[in-house]
Amino acid sequence: YSWVDGLRDHATSVVSDLQMKFAEERFPINTPETKEGYFYRSLFEKHFPNPLAAKTIPQVKSVACSSAAAIEWDKKFQEWQDESGRSVDVHVHNYTGSAGTTYPTSDF
């Protein structure tokens, strides 16, 4: 998990507050809301320079890889803004050694 934190820390060091201030002007479609998001968006734009390419990536708040509807399930989810999914309890276990919440397993 240190590599995930390394990406976030790198993004924080290379994306300035001034860039974030003008993020909406640079990225009017699906504007990134965090420095980490800005960093990923800059990489995306480098490889897909057509401005309309940004419309191919849905940008909705979600928890890890879930749908936008999952945000409505729990007020705690609404407070998370984490492109890498670090705030999800299963990942917290890898930082602290104990999972914050356990979820039932399915039989399928």
N, C-alpha and C positions, 0 to 999 in steps of 0.2 A: 504493500500500500504506500510505501514511501514514494514510489514513482508518481502516484496520483497527486500526492501533496507537492511533489517537485514540479509537476505541471502547473498546479495552481500558483505556487510560489514564483515560478518563472513568468507566468502571465502577469502576476502582480508587479514584477520588476520591469517588464518590458512595455506594459500598457500604462500610459500616464493618466493622471487625473484629467488633464486637458483633453486627451483623446476621448475619454469617457464623456466629458462634457459635450463634445461634438459628435458623439457616436451616432445620434439620429441623423445628422447631416451626411455622415459618411455612409451609413447603412440605413437608408430610409425604409427598406423592406426588412421586416423581422429584426429590428434593432436589438443588439445584445445589451443586457442589463448589468452584466458583471465584467470585470477585467478578464476573467477566465473565458467567458463567452465571447468577448471581443477578440481575444487571442485566437480562439478556434475559428471564429468567423473570418478573421484576417487570413488564416491558412486556407480556408474554404475558398475565399475570393481569389487567392493567388492561383489556385488550380482550376477554378471555374469563374473566370472574369466577367462573364455575361451577367449584368445586373439581375436579369430574370431568373438566374439559377437559384437565387435565394428563395424564390417562391416554391421551389421543389422540396424544401425542408420545412415541415410544419413546426412552428415555434409556439408551443403552448406550455404553460407551467405544468409540470408533472413530477411525480416522485420516481426517481431512477428511470426505469424504462416503461412506466405505466402510462395510462391515458390521462388526459387532462381532468377527467371525471374523478380520478383518485384524489385529487387535491381537495375535493369537497367532503371526503370521508372523515377527515380529522383536521381540527384546527391547527395542530402541530405541523401537518403537511404544508399548510398555507404559508407558514413562516420560513420554510426551507427554500433556499435558492442555491442549488448546488448542481452544476452541470455534470459532475462526476459521480453523483449518487453516494457520496461519502456519508451523508447524514442518515441514511437508511440503517436501521438497527443491525442488520446482518453485518454491515461493514464496521459498525461501532465495535462489535465483538472482536474484530481483528486489531483494533487499536487498544482496547481495554482488557481483552481476555474474557469478557462476559457479555453476553447478549443482553440488550436492554429489554427486549420484548420477545417472547417466543410465539411462534405461529404454528397452528396444527399442520401436519403434513397431509397430503392427499394420497389416495390409494390408486390413482390412475397411472 
